[in-house]
Amino acid sequence: MTMAGEADGPVQGGRMNEAECCMDPNSDQMNQAEGEEQEMGDARLQGPGQYANLPEKDLGTVAAGLVHYCKKSNPQGAVWLMEGDLGAGKTTFVACAAKALGIQDIVNSPTFNLHNYYSGSEGDLNHFDLYRLGNAAMMELEFAEIWESPGPRFTIHAIEWWNRLPVIYSRLSFYRINILRTDELHRSLSIIELNEKEVRP
């Protein structure tokens, strides 16, 4: 998978870099840069909690903030238990998290192949969709070992329709993420951090 380059760090001594010096302070380019900086600052404030009636476009800020929170809490990764009706925005939320991980690939729901893997500059993503699995297949799920044990890089394991499993285990922290479609343009989210090594629906 394509890996994104890391952004340059801040210039020491409070000096602007060359690109910033060339920007008109009233230009769209400068306003866009300031907007992106503000968005990143807002993202770093997000974490577990309740988010009521958010505009759908703000899912990215919450997702990016949760990635940052998880990385700060455990540099090995986290397991996201995605909940919500069809069309609620589970895959959209995961795609926003992928962007925060520096992943350049387009993230689609792995409905037919069950699992997609992506690598980015800030970490990896394992995206699972268990919607089509039958009860017998649930008991023989071989790739469960992917989320049960941490790997060498920070990795988000996002599992859609996880509640079709009788129980789920991991050494990583669980985050239960419920997305409710309040109307066509708004979503409400509940993000709960679970201090457990096994979770049942």
Secondary structure, 3 states (H helix, E strand, C coil): CCECCCCCCCCHHHCCCHHHHCCCCCCHHHHHHHHHHHHHHHHCCCCCEEEEEEEHHHHHHHHHHHHHHHHHHCCCEEEEEEECCCCCCHHHHHHHHHHHCCECCCCCCCCCCCEEEEEECCEEEEEEECCCCCHHHHHCCCCHHHHHCCCCCCEEEEEECHHHCCCEECCCEEEEEEEEEEECCEEEEEEEEECCCEECC
